[in-house]
Amino acid sequence: MRIAVLGGGPGGLYLAALAKQLDPRHEVHLWERNAPGDTFGFGVVFSDETLGGIEHADAAVFAAMEREFARWDDIDVHYHGTVLTSGGHGFAAMSRHRLLAILQQRCAELGVRAEFRAPAPDALALAAEYDLVVAADGANSPTRARLADAVQPDLEVRKSAYIWLGTDLVFDAFKFYILDTPAGVMQVHGYPYSRDASTFILEAHDDVWRRAGFAEPAAAAAGLPPGRSDEASIEMIRGLCADVLGGAAGSGLALGGHEIIGNNSRWVNFTTVRCARWHHANVVLIGDAAHTAHFSIGSGTKLAMEDALALAACLHEQGDVSSALEAHEAERRPVVASTQRAAQASLEWFEHIGSYTGQEPEQFAFNIITRSRRVTYDNLRLRDPEFVAGMDRWFATQQDAGEDGAGPGLRPPMFQPGRIGGLRLKNRVIVSPMDMYSARDGLPGDFHLVHLGSKALGGAGLVMTEMVCVSGPGRISPGCAGLYTADQEAAWRRVADFVHEQTDARIGIQLGHSGRKGSTRLMWEGIDQPLTDGNWEVCGPSAIPYSPANQVPRELAQADLGQLTAQFAAAAERAARAGFDLLELHCAHGYLLSSFLSPLSNRRTDAYGGSLENRLRYPLEVLDAVRAAWPSGRPVTVRISATDWCEGGVDADEAVEIARAFAEHGVNGIDVSTGQVVSDERPAFGRSYQTPYADRIRNEIGRKYGVAVIAVGVISSYDDVNSILLAGRADFCALGRAHLYDPQWTLRAAADQGYAGPGAAWPDQFAAGSRKPQTGRTDGPRPRLELIRTGVPGTAHARWRPGPDPGTRP
C-alpha cells in the first residue's frame, strides 16, 4: 500500500512506524509543517492500558519510552491550606519532545519517508494518488474542515481559559492547587515528566480570567503587542502562584523560588471535537483531528496513539482499505465516546469549580478525584484503603445524631441516615417514581400494593409512587393512577398503611398532570403514542404538540389555570389523609408544569410566558397551593428536568435558577432529572449521566437553602451511590430500573458490602436470606494474592481476593 500521513505528532508518527513495521513493503510518506525539533507543550501522560498496547505492538518504542518515564502513584489536592493525598493511581509521563524524538527515530529506522517544514498537500488530491490518507493534523485539522460535509464535525468551545506552561519545580505527585484569588477560583494542574521539569497548567473560568486581567488589555497596559500569548500573563502567573513556586508574591522569583516557562504558550479555550464519521472514501481522521477529550484526564496523546494502534491492526487484518476503516471506527468509537463522556464530566466540573469551594477539604478532595465518574468509591478503596476509610469516618461525623441521640457510626455512605425537611430516612436510597400503567379508571389495585410494598420491604429508605394524576383528563394513559376520588384515596391509604405497618421505610406520593403528553397508549403498546380510539382532549401552556403524531393541546386560559391549581390542592389534601410521608410535585419530563417551564413548549405572551420568571409563575402558584393544603410538618419536593437536551430549551444554568425559585418558595428537596420535554431531544445518555446537574444544584442551591438534592438517572450500583454521596453531588440517590430488576436491591447492596447495621435491617421474615445462598460451585476463579498500596510511602499490605489475571492492575 501507499500511505500518506498528514501530521508529525505522536499519532501520525506512531501510525507511520506501525504500518511500516507490520509490512515493510508499504510505502509510507509523512508530512509535518514544523521542524523535527519543534514541539509545543511539555509532558504527556499515559495509562498502564495504553502502555501495555504499545509494548505489545512495538517493544523497541516502548523500551525507549520507558527509559524516559517519570512515574508516581499519588494525587495531592492543595485546598484551603490543607493537603490531602490519595495513592495507588499509577501514572507515567514523559517529555513530549522526547516522545517525538523517539518516534521520529523509529520512523527513520523503518524507512518511513518523513518531510519536515513541509505543509501537507491537499488530502483529496493525495487520495487520488495514495491508497490511504491518514489525517493526524490536530485539533484544528484542515483535512477535517475540507471533509466537513462528509464527516460532520461538531466543535464545542468550552467556558474556561487555560495556558500550558512548564516549571523547573519537580513535583512528587500529580498536583491540584486550588487558588482562591480576588478574581475568583483558579486551579493548577501539575505533574512531573522528567528528572528536572513538570507540566504546569493554569486554568480559570472565562469570567475569572477576565476579572484577573488576563484579557488583551493587560498586554497593552504592559506595553506589549495584543494577543493571548504574552510575557505579561506569565509574569502575572508568577505572582499568583508564588506559594506554589516557592517564591514571594509580587517579587517574581525570590531566593529558592522556581521558574515557569512558556513554549508558544497561549491562553486558549478547550474545544471538544466530535465527528459523525471519521473517514470518507480512503481518507481517515485520527487523534485530535477526529475527537478531543479535555486535558484534565490526560487523554489527548493517549487517544491518538491508541487510534494509531487500532488502525494499523485493522489495516493488517482486513482485506481492503474500506473494510479496515469501517472496522477501525467500529472498534474505536465506543472507547472514544466513553473517554469523551468522562472528559466532559471532568471539564464541566472544573468550569464550575467555584461551586465546590465551600465544601470541607475531605469532601472536596474526594469530589475532585472522582469528578470524571471513572474513579469511584470502590475503585479508590482498592487503590488506597486508608484514604477511603478516612473519608468514611469524615462522612459519619457530618450526620445528625438521630432521634435516639446515638451517633450514626461508621458505615457505607449509602446507609447513613438522612433528612428531607423534618422527615428522617434510615438510609440514602430512594425507589424512584415509575409509571406502572396498571390502574383502572385511576384506581390503584393489588398490583400497586405488591409493587410498592415489595420495594419498601427491600430496604430503601423512601419509596415513591408513580406520577399520580390530579384529574381524569390529567392522566397520561388509561392505565395511570389518580387521586381525585374517595375510592382512589382509600386505595392509596391501603398501600401507605402496609408500608408503615410492615416496614421501616417511608412512602412518598408524586402528583402531576400529563398536559400535552396525555391520552396515550400504555408504555408497552407504544410509549407517547396517541390512543387508537377513546382519546380525550389534552391541554398545555401553548398549542404546540409534543410530536407530530400527538394531539395539538388546547392552550390554557386564565380560568383553566385556577381550576387546575384547585385540583392539585385537592389531591394534596387527599394524599395527606391517605398517610403519605412526603409529597413530590412533578415539574419534569414535559408534563403540564414542566411544559410551562420550557421555552420549547411555552410560547405564551402573557404573564405566564417569555422570561424564566414568567415561565416559573404557574408552577410556583401550584406549589404554593399544594404547600398550603399539605401538612406543614411533612416535606414537599419537586422533580425538575435540568436540561431539555435540545437547543433553545432549558439548560443547566436555567435549571439552577429554577431550583433557586423552588427553594425560595419553601420546598424541602429537589429531585433532579432531565429531558423528555420534546420528542427531538438528544440526550448524552450514559452511566450516572444526570448526576452533574444534581451536583451543580446541590452545591449552588441545596447547601445554601438547606434543601436536599436527589440524583437520579442510570445509577445502578452501590459503588456509584456511595461515590455520589461522599463527593457531595447529591444527598440521596433515586434508583428505578435497578429496583425493578431486584426489589431487594438495597438489602443486597448491604450484604455485598458486608454491612448489616442500622439502615440495612432485613425484615424478620426475610432474615434467613440475608446471606448469599451457597451454590456448591467449584469452578470459580482461584484466589490470588494482590498487593494493595496504602498511600504511605514504603508500606503496603496484601490480601487474597478472586480476580482476573495477576497482571491486571485495579
Residue, then its C-alpha position, 0 to 999 in steps of 0.5 A: m500500500r501507499i500511505a500518506v500521513l498528514g501530521g508529525g505528532p505522536g499519532g501520525l508518527y506512531l501510525a507511520a512506524l506501525a504500518k511500516q513495521l507490520d509490512p515493510r513493503h508499504e510505502v509510507h510518506l509523512w508530512e509535518r509543517n514544523a521542524p523535527g525539533d519543534t514541539f509545543g507543550f511539555g509532558v504527556v501522560f499515559s495509562d498502564e492500558t495504553l502502555g501495555g498496547i504499545e509494548h505489545a505492538d512495538a517493544a523497541v518504542f516502548a523500551a525507549m519510552e520507558r527509559e524516559f518515564a517519570r512515574w508516581d502513584d499519588i494525587d495531592v489536592h492543595y485546598h484551603g491550606t490543607v493537603l490531602t493525598s490519595g495513592g495507588h493511581g499509577f501514572a507515567a509521563m514523559s517529555r513530549h519532545r522526547l516522545l517525538a524524538i523517539l518516534q521520529q527515530r523509529c520512523a527513520e529506522l523503518g524507512v518511513r519517508a518523513e518531510f519536515r517544514a513541509p505543509a501537507p498537500d491537499a488530502l483529496a488530491l493525495a487520495a487520488e494518488y495514495d491508497l490511504v490518507v491518514a489525517a493526524d493534523g490536530a485539533n484544528s485539522p484542515t483535512r477535517a474542515r475540507l471533509a466537513d460535509a462528509v464527516q460532520p464535525d461538531l466543535e464545542v468551545r468550552k467556558s474556561a481559559y487555560i495556558w500550558l506552561g512548564t516549571d523547573l519545580v519537580f513535583d512528587a505527585f500529580k498536583f491540584y492547587i486550588l487558588d482562591t484569588p480576588a478574581g475568583v477560583m483558579q486551579v493548577h494542574g501539575y505533574p512531573y515528566s522528567r528528572d528536572a521539569s513538570t507540566f504546569i497548567l493554569e486554568a480559570h473560568d472565562d469570567v475569572w480570567r477576565r476579572a484577573g486581567f488576563a484579557e488583551p488589555a493587560a498586554a497593552a497596559a504592559g506595553l506589549p503587542p495584543g494577543r493571548s500569548d504574552e510575557a505579561s500573563i506569565e509574569m502575572i502567573r508568577g505572582l499568583c502562584a508564588d506559594v506554589l513556586g516557592g517564591a514571594a508574591g509580587s517579587g517574581l522569583a525570590l531566593g529558592g523560588h522556581e521558574i515557569i516557562g512558556n513554549n508558544s504558550r497561549w491562553v486558549n479555550f478547550t474545544t471538544v471535537r466530535c465527528a459523525r464519521w471519521h473517514h470518507a472514501n480512503v481518507v481517515l481522521i485520527g487523534d485530535a483531528a477526529h475527537t478531543a477529550h479535555f486535558s484534565i484526564g490526560s487523554g489527548t496523546k493517549l487517544a491518538m496513539e491508541d487510534a494509531l494502534a487500532l488502525a494499523a491492526c485493522l489495516h493488517e487484518q482486513g482485506d481492503v482499505s474500506s473494510a479496515l476503516e469501517a472496522h477501525e471506527a467500529e472498534r474505536r468509537p465506543v472507547v472514544a465516546s466513553t473517554q469523551r463522556a468522562a472528559q466532559a464530566s471532568l471539564e464541566w466540573f472544573e468550569h464550575i469549580g467555584s461551586y465546590t469551594g465551600q465544601e470541607p477539604e475531605q469532601f472536596a478532595f474526594n469530589i475532585i478525584t472522582r469528578s470524571r465518574r471513572v474513579t469511584y468509591d470502590n475503585l479508590r478503596l482498592r487503590d488506597p484503603e486508608f484514604v477511603a476509610g478516612m473519608d468514611r469516618w469524615f462522612a459519619t461525623q457530618q450526620d445528625a445524631g438521630e432521634d435516639g441521640a446515638g451517633p450514626g457510626l461508621r458505615p457505607p455512605m449509602f446507609q447513613p441516615g438522612r433528612i428531607g425537611g423534618l422527615r428522617l430516612k434510615n438510609r440514602v436510597i430512594v425507589s424512584p417514581m415509575d409509571m406502572y400503567s396498571a390502574r383502572d379508571g385511576l384506581p390503584g389495585d393489588f398490583h400497586l400494593v405488591h409493587l410498592g410494598s415489595k420495594a419498601l420491604g427491600g430496604a430503601g429508605l423512601v419509596m415513591t409512587e408513580m406520577v399520580c394524576v390530579s384529574g381524569p383528563g390529567r392522566i397520561s394513559p388509561g392505565c395511570a393512577g389518580l387521586y381525585t376520588a374517595d375510592q382512589e384515596a382509600a386505595w392509596r391509604r391501603v398501600a401507605d398503611f402496609v408500608h408503615e405497618q410492615t416496614d421501616a421505610r417511608i412512602g412518598i406520593q408524586l402528583g402531576h398532570s400529563g398536559r400535552k403528553g396525555s391520552t396515550r397508549l400504555m408504555w408497552e403498546g407504544i410509549d407517547q403514542p396517541l390512543t387508537d380510539g377513546n382519546w380525550e382532549v389534552c391541554g398545555p401552556s401553548a398549542i404546540p404538540y409534543s410530536p407530530a403524531n400527538q394531539v395539538p393541546r388546547e392552550l390554557a386560559q386564565a380560568d383553566l389555570g385556577q381550576l387546575t391549581a384547585q385540583f392539585a390542592a385537592a389531591a394534596e389534601r387527599a394524599a395527606r389523609a391517605g398517610f403519605d410521608l412526603l409529597e413530590l410535585h412533578c415539574a419534569h419530563g414535559y408534563l403540564l408544569s414542566s411544559f410551562l417551564s420550557p421555552l420549547s413548549n411555552r410560547r405564551t405572551d402573557a404573564y405566564g410566558g417569555s422570561l424564566e420568571n414568567r415561565l416559573r409563575y404557574p408552577l410556583e402558584v401550584l406549589d404554593a397551593v399544594r404547600a398550603a393544603w399539605p401538612s406543614g410538618r411533612p416535606v414537599t419536593v419537586r422533580i425538575s428536568a435540568t436540561d431539555w437536551c435540545e437547543g433553545g430549551v432549558d439548560a443547566d444554568e436555567a435549571v439552577e435558577i429554577a431550583r433557586a425559585f423552588a427553594e425560595h418558595g419553601v420546598n424541602g428537596i429537589d429531585v433532579s432529572t432531565g429531558q423528555v420535554v420534546s420528542d427531538e431531544r438528544p440526550a448524552f445518555g450514559r452511566s450516572y449521566q444526570t448526576p452533574y446537574a444534581d451536583r451543580i444544584r446541590n452545591e449552588i442551591g441545596r447547601k445554601y437553602g438547606v434543601a436536599v438534592i436527589a440524583v437520579g438517572v442510570i445509577s445502578s450500583y452501590d459503588d456509584v451511590n456511595s461515590i455520589l454521596l461522599a463527593g457531595r453531588a447529591d444527598f440521596c440517590a433515586l434508583g428505578r430500573a435497578h429496583l425493578y430488576d431486584p426489589q431487594w436491591t438495597l438489602r443486597a447492596a448491604a450484604d455485598q458490602g458486608y454491612a448489616g447495621p442500622g439502615a440495612a435491617w432485613p425484615d424478620q421474615f426475610a432474615a434467613g436470606s440475608r446471606k448469599p445462598q451457597t451454590g456448591r460451585t467449584d469452578g470459580p476463579r482461584p484466589r490470588l494474592e494482590l498487593i494493595r498500596t496504602g498511600v504511605p510511602g514504603t508500606a503496603h499490605a496484601r490480601w487474597r481476593p478472586g480476580p482476573d489475571p495477576g497482571t491486571r492492575p485495579 
